[in-house]
């Protein structure tokens, strides 16, 4: 057996590796920590979504509660009063009630302080140059129906006798329903060019009137709307909401945003403007009702000088000094278009709770049999924001 030399170099054996188990354990702990953190985040997200959904499902009930509060407010502040005016509790700007985790805000506005488009439904051209705004105010057998509040003739009263000082404009418009001329004046007051205002007024009339016969030079009926990419029949009936006029011939998004604030729809076929709830910003509406006998400046002056609790009657309103120059025949004819009370209101509700916000609107009407009774005609829920 061969022996290694004494001075032969020794082979070095590496020492055993230490700490590998610790490294593996640390890596596993890091992975498990990441997984746990991810799972925890997902669980928190699921809990948040569940709470969010729970709160969202409770919002409609808060909306119902807000509507009930508005009905009670109207009953208490308007029910027994002979007039409806802006000094009453319903017209307060900051109506709200607090919640443990949020707030519910209410806002009531008078739907008889804007132009009711449904007054166009029965407006007709008279061959004799006399017009009617609504046949619903005409009694059986063609008799005259008196207005219960004013004791005067309804909207179907012929426009004769003519005003003592007719203008060339009124003569040129002979045969056009009064309500259409008032709408045209209102559209012009919103800085709508004259041609577009005439186009829109004609087509709104054709869109809402009770027949499918074209009565105006620029108006369109079924053939126009059936020829579109998404064909439909015009309603030729009462509208539920102003947004229904978006597809009217001559309307576009910019024009709609401009005119929609002064327009509204109520389930009535006549125009009744409450002079007690018009703000100074509603002066164009008052000017349009009296067109062409009242200027914007005069309308603003009338509303600025209104008594704090409004006028007691339409007759008292017509005695306003600023209306002294308006012919008595004109006042008599327009008297039935005015009122000092209201039967329809718009309720806007905003609910804010834990970062969740929901808007809704409702239309409230007054019972015909019980003047203290109010009810919700319809409501529309907004989208979650």
Long-range contacts (C-beta under 8 A, 24 or more apart in sequence): 51-354, 52-354, 52-356, 55-353, 55-354, 55-356, 56-356, 56-358, 56-384, 59-351, 59-353, 59-356, 59-358, 60-381, 62-99, 62-104, 62-351, 62-353, 63-349, 63-351, 63-358, 63-360, 63-379, 63-381, 65-104, 66-104, 66-106, 66-347, 66-349, 66-351, 67-347, 67-349, 67-362, 67-364, 67-376, 67-379, 69-97, 69-106, 70-106, 70-108, 70-345, 70-347, 70-362, 70-364, 71-364, 71-374, 71-375, 71-376, 73-106, 73-108, 74-108, 74-345, 74-364, 74-366, 74-374, 75-372, 75-373, 75-374, 78-342, 79-371, 79-372, 79-373, 79-374, 80-372, 82-312, 82-340, 82-341, 83-276, 83-309, 83-310, 83-311, 83-312, 83-340, 83-341, 84-110, 84-274, 84-276, 84-277, 84-310, 84-340, 84-341, 84-342, 85-276, 85-277, 85-309, 85-310, 85-340, 86-276, 86-277, 86-279, 86-310, 87-308, 87-309, 87-310, 90-345, 91-277, 99-353, 101-353, 101-354, 102-351, 102-352, 102-353, 102-354, 102-356, 103-351, 103-352, 103-353, 104-349, 104-350, 104-351, 104-352, 105-349, 105-350, 105-351, 105-352, 106-347, 106-348, 106-349, 107-347, 107-348, 107-349, 108-345, 108-346, 108-347, 108-348, 108-364, 109-345, 109-346, 109-348, 110-274, 110-277, 110-342, 110-344, 110-345, 110-346, 111-264, 111-266, 111-342, 111-344, 111-345, 111-346, 111-363, 112-266, 112-272, 112-273, 112-274, 112-277, 112-339, 112-342, 112-343, 112-344, 113-273, 113-274, 113-277, 113-278, 113-279, 113-282, 113-285, 113-342, 114-261, 114-262, 114-263, 114-264, 114-282, 114-285, 115-182, 115-183, 115-186, 115-262, 115-263, 115-264, 115-271, 115-285, 115-288, 116-264, 116-265, 116-266, 116-268, 116-270, 116-271, 116-272, 117-183, 117-204, 117-208, 117-239, 117-242, 117-245, 117-263, 117-264, 117-265, 118-208, 118-238, 118-239, 118-265, 118-266, 118-267, 118-268, 118-269, 119-155, 119-179, 119-268, 119-269, 119-270, 119-271, 120-177, 120-179, 120-180, 120-183, 120-204, 120-205, 120-208, 120-209, 121-208, 121-209, 121-210, 121-237, 121-238, 121-269, 122-209, 122-210, 122-269, 123-177, 123-179, 123-180, 123-205, 123-209, 124-177, 124-209, 124-215, 125-175, 125-176, 125-177, 125-215, 126-158, 126-175, 127-175, 129-159, 129-174, 129-175, 130-158, 130-159, 130-160, 131-158, 131-159, 131-175, 131-176, 131-177, 131-178, 132-156, 132-158, 132-177, 133-177, 133-178, 133-179, 133-270, 133-271, 133-337, 134-269, 134-270, 135-269, 136-269, 136-270, 137-270, 137-336, 147-335, 147-336, 149-314, 149-339, 149-340, 149-341, 150-313, 150-314, 150-315, 150-335, 150-336, 150-338, 150-339, 152-332, 152-335, 152-336, 153-336, 154-270, 154-336, 155-179, 155-270, 155-271, 155-336, 155-337, 157-333, 157-336, 159-333, 161-329, 162-329, 163-293, 163-327, 163-329, 163-330, 164-327, 164-329, 165-327, 167-292, 169-292, 170-292, 177-205, 178-333, 179-271, 180-205, 181-291, 182-271, 182-288, 182-289, 182-291, 183-288, 185-287, 185-288, 185-291, 185-292, 186-262, 186-284, 186-285, 186-288, 187-259, 189-284, 189-287, 189-288, 189-296, 190-258, 190-259, 190-262, 190-284, 191-258, 192-255, 192-258, 192-259, 196-250, 196-255, 199-249, 199-250, 200-248, 200-250, 200-251, 200-255, 200-259, 203-248, 203-249, 203-250, 203-251, 204-245, 204-248, 206-234, 207-234, 207-235, 207-236, 207-245, 207-248, 207-249, 208-235, 208-236, 208-237, 208-238, 208-239, 209-236, 210-236, 210-237, 211-236, 212-236, 218-250, 219-249, 220-249, 224-249, 225-249, 238-265, 238-267, 238-269, 239-265, 240-265, 240-378, 241-265, 241-380, 264-346, 266-343, 266-344, 266-363, 267-344, 267-365, 267-377, 268-344, 270-337, 271-337, 272-337, 272-338, 272-339, 273-337, 273-338, 273-339, 274-338, 274-339, 274-340, 274-341, 274-342, 275-306, 275-310, 275-311, 275-314, 275-317, 275-338, 275-339, 275-340, 276-306, 276-310, 276-311, 276-340, 276-341, 277-310, 277-342, 278-303, 279-303, 280-304, 289-334, 289-337, 289-338, 290-323, 290-326, 290-330, 290-334, 293-325, 293-326, 293-327, 293-330, 294-323, 294-326, 298-322, 298-323, 310-340, 311-340, 312-340, 313-340, 314-338, 314-339, 314-340, 342-366, 344-377, 345-374, 347-379, 356-384, 357-384, 357-385, 358-382, 358-383, 358-384, 358-385, 359-383, 359-385
